[in-house]
């Protein structure tokens, strides 16, 4: 098998809100835009697509079940008060849910190498989005976790100038 191209896509039922977040955060307009259906941003080394799943798709069915208080298997799960209590930007629960354990993010993350991590955090703060509390030092430089309005995990990292770019 030979792969010709690739892109990361995010499925969302909050299309407008997510596209607006990435417009502001990336400081660019989508290179492809189909109203309320699909938007695509050009990133260095790749593309980011955002789409609204069609009714009947597996993603739309999962979101429907979760909206009814179930999980992807359709099994009812106890929610802590109301879905809006969940603070999706830090993956923690609100004051009314302090008994819930904090979970580390798992799954896929969109990693974005930035020139200046402090400036990127200030940019998010200036746009009115929650900013991270912790900046970690990793083998490739400094990094922090942030979340988009849908709760998708973004890792912002800054590679020291002396090391060059960490992107291969």
HUQUI-V63000 format. One record per residue. N is the residue number from 1. RES is the residue in three letters. PHI is phi in radians with two decimals (none if undefined). PSI is psi in whole degrees, 0 to 359 (999 if undefined). D_CENTER is the distance of its C-alpha to the mean C-alpha in Angstrom with 2 decimals. Layout:
N & RES & PHI & PSI & D_CENTER
N & RES & PHI & PSI & D_CENTER
//
This chain:
1 & UNK & none & 135 & 29.69
2 & UNK & -2.06 & 121 & 28.59
3 & UNK & -1.49 & 127 & 25.04
4 & UNK & -1.51 & 323 & 25.36
5 & UNK & -2.82 & 167 & 21.82
6 & UNK & -2.66 & 158 & 18.18
7 & UNK & -2.70 & 156 & 14.82
8 & UNK & -1.66 & 132 & 11.29
9 & UNK & -2.15 & 146 & 10.67
10 & UNK & -2.05 & 124 & 8.26
11 & UNK & -1.55 & 138 & 10.64
12 & UNK & -2.65 & 149 & 10.64
13 & UNK & -1.69 & 359 & 13.63
14 & UNK & -2.03 & 57 & 12.52
15 & UNK & -0.94 & 305 & 12.81
16 & UNK & -1.02 & 316 & 14.39
17 & UNK & -1.13 & 318 & 12.14
18 & UNK & -1.23 & 319 & 8.94
19 & UNK & -1.10 & 318 & 11.35
20 & UNK & -1.08 & 318 & 12.84
21 & UNK & -1.01 & 310 & 9.87
22 & UNK & -1.22 & 328 & 9.52
23 & UNK & -1.02 & 311 & 13.34
24 & UNK & -1.22 & 313 & 13.77
25 & UNK & -1.14 & 315 & 11.43
26 & UNK & -1.45 & 345 & 12.77
27 & UNK & 1.17 & 37 & 16.13
28 & UNK & -2.66 & 160 & 16.95
29 & UNK & -1.58 & 154 & 17.65
30 & UNK & -1.08 & 145 & 16.60
31 & UNK & -1.41 & 337 & 19.34
32 & UNK & -2.25 & 134 & 19.48
33 & UNK & -2.56 & 122 & 19.18
34 & UNK & -2.11 & 113 & 20.60
35 & UNK & -0.76 & 124 & 20.64
36 & UNK & 1.05 & 13 & 18.50
37 & UNK & -2.18 & 308 & 18.06
38 & UNK & -2.67 & 139 & 16.31
39 & UNK & -2.42 & 144 & 14.97
40 & UNK & -2.37 & 130 & 14.71
41 & UNK & -1.92 & 141 & 14.10
42 & UNK & -1.59 & 123 & 16.22
43 & UNK & -2.02 & 156 & 14.96
44 & UNK & -1.03 & 122 & 17.52
45 & UNK & 1.42 & 8 & 18.04
46 & UNK & 3.06 & 186 & 15.93
47 & UNK & -2.31 & 153 & 14.36
48 & UNK & -2.15 & 119 & 11.09
49 & UNK & -1.86 & 145 & 12.00
50 & UNK & -2.22 & 129 & 10.83
51 & UNK & -2.46 & 155 & 13.43
52 & UNK & -1.70 & 120 & 15.03
53 & UNK & -1.10 & 146 & 16.70
54 & UNK & -1.25 & 149 & 20.47
55 & UNK & -0.98 & 138 & 22.35
56 & UNK & 1.61 & 349 & 23.61
57 & UNK & -1.27 & 163 & 20.86
58 & UNK & -1.05 & 320 & 19.72
59 & UNK & -1.13 & 315 & 16.18
60 & UNK & -1.10 & 321 & 17.98
61 & UNK & -1.15 & 319 & 20.42
62 & UNK & -1.07 & 314 & 17.96
63 & UNK & -1.10 & 322 & 16.38
64 & UNK & -1.09 & 314 & 20.04
65 & UNK & -1.10 & 316 & 21.07
66 & UNK & -1.12 & 324 & 18.37
67 & UNK & -1.17 & 337 & 19.41
68 & UNK & -1.64 & 9 & 22.93
69 & UNK & 1.55 & 18 & 22.28
70 & UNK & -2.00 & 178 & 22.13
71 & UNK & -1.91 & 188 & 19.95
72 & UNK & -1.09 & 340 & 19.50
73 & UNK & -1.51 & 357 & 23.15
74 & UNK & 1.46 & 10 & 24.23
75 & UNK & -1.54 & 132 & 25.56
76 & UNK & -1.10 & 137 & 25.58
77 & UNK & -2.22 & 147 & 23.71
78 & UNK & -1.36 & 125 & 24.49
79 & UNK & -1.68 & 152 & 21.92
80 & UNK & -1.52 & 103 & 22.31
81 & UNK & 1.01 & 273 & 23.88
82 & UNK & -2.49 & 148 & 21.43
83 & UNK & -0.96 & 330 & 17.83
84 & UNK & -1.29 & 347 & 17.29
85 & UNK & -1.20 & 337 & 18.39
86 & UNK & -1.24 & 123 & 15.20
87 & UNK & -1.53 & 97 & 13.29
88 & UNK & -1.23 & 344 & 9.66
89 & UNK & -1.39 & 339 & 8.86
90 & UNK & -2.16 & 1 & 10.95
91 & UNK & 1.00 & 33 & 11.24
92 & UNK & -2.06 & 168 & 14.89
93 & UNK & -1.73 & 158 & 17.44
94 & UNK & -1.25 & 179 & 19.50
95 & UNK & -0.91 & 324 & 23.13
96 & UNK & -1.27 & 354 & 24.45
97 & UNK & -2.17 & 29 & 22.65
98 & UNK & -1.07 & 341 & 23.57
99 & UNK & -1.32 & 344 & 25.18
100 & UNK & -1.29 & 135 & 21.96
101 & UNK & -1.22 & 146 & 21.06
102 & UNK & -1.35 & 138 & 17.91
103 & UNK & -1.98 & 142 & 16.04
104 & UNK & -1.26 & 147 & 14.44
105 & UNK & -1.10 & 143 & 11.06
106 & UNK & -2.31 & 163 & 12.08
107 & UNK & 1.67 & 203 & 11.23
108 & UNK & -1.42 & 144 & 9.36
109 & UNK & -2.27 & 146 & 7.28
110 & UNK & -1.62 & 112 & 6.98
111 & UNK & -1.66 & 126 & 9.87
112 & UNK & -2.15 & 117 & 11.17
113 & UNK & -1.41 & 125 & 14.77
114 & UNK & -1.99 & 155 & 15.89
115 & UNK & -1.23 & 322 & 19.57
116 & UNK & -2.44 & 106 & 19.59
117 & UNK & -1.08 & 318 & 17.07
118 & UNK & -1.09 & 321 & 18.94
119 & UNK & -1.17 & 322 & 18.87
120 & UNK & -1.12 & 319 & 15.09
121 & UNK & -1.15 & 317 & 14.84
122 & UNK & -1.10 & 323 & 17.69
123 & UNK & -1.08 & 313 & 16.11
124 & UNK & -1.03 & 315 & 13.13
125 & UNK & -1.06 & 318 & 15.96
126 & UNK & -1.13 & 332 & 18.08
127 & UNK & -1.43 & 354 & 15.68
128 & UNK & 1.57 & 14 & 15.81
129 & UNK & -1.68 & 148 & 12.35
130 & UNK & -1.04 & 144 & 12.65
131 & UNK & -2.01 & 159 & 13.08
132 & UNK & -1.24 & 156 & 13.37
133 & UNK & -1.64 & 335 & 16.82
134 & UNK & -2.13 & 134 & 17.24
135 & UNK & -1.99 & 123 & 17.57
136 & UNK & -1.78 & 155 & 18.70
137 & UNK & -1.81 & 121 & 21.12
138 & UNK & -2.02 & 177 & 20.53
139 & UNK & -1.08 & 333 & 22.87
140 & UNK & -1.71 & 0 & 21.12
141 & UNK & 2.34 & 204 & 20.90
142 & UNK & -1.60 & 146 & 18.94
143 & UNK & -2.63 & 162 & 15.27
144 & UNK & -2.65 & 158 & 12.92
145 & UNK & -1.78 & 136 & 9.67
146 & UNK & -2.37 & 168 & 7.44
147 & UNK & -2.31 & 141 & 4.68
148 & UNK & -1.38 & 175 & 4.03
149 & UNK & -1.03 & 340 & 7.01
150 & UNK & -1.59 & 0 & 6.27
151 & UNK & 1.52 & 10 & 5.23
152 & UNK & -1.22 & 137 & 2.48
153 & UNK & -1.41 & 124 & 4.13
154 & UNK & -2.04 & 134 & 5.14
155 & UNK & -1.93 & 117 & 8.92
156 & UNK & -1.70 & 128 & 11.12
157 & UNK & -2.39 & 151 & 14.66
158 & UNK & -2.14 & 123 & 18.07
159 & UNK & -1.61 & 134 & 20.92
160 & UNK & -1.00 & 143 & 24.38
161 & UNK & -0.98 & 322 & 26.49
162 & UNK & -1.16 & 339 & 29.21
163 & UNK & -1.63 & 342 & 27.10
164 & UNK & 1.40 & 184 & 25.83
165 & UNK & -1.25 & 138 & 22.57
166 & UNK & -1.50 & 351 & 20.79
167 & UNK & -1.42 & 129 & 19.51
168 & UNK & -1.58 & 999 & 22.05
//
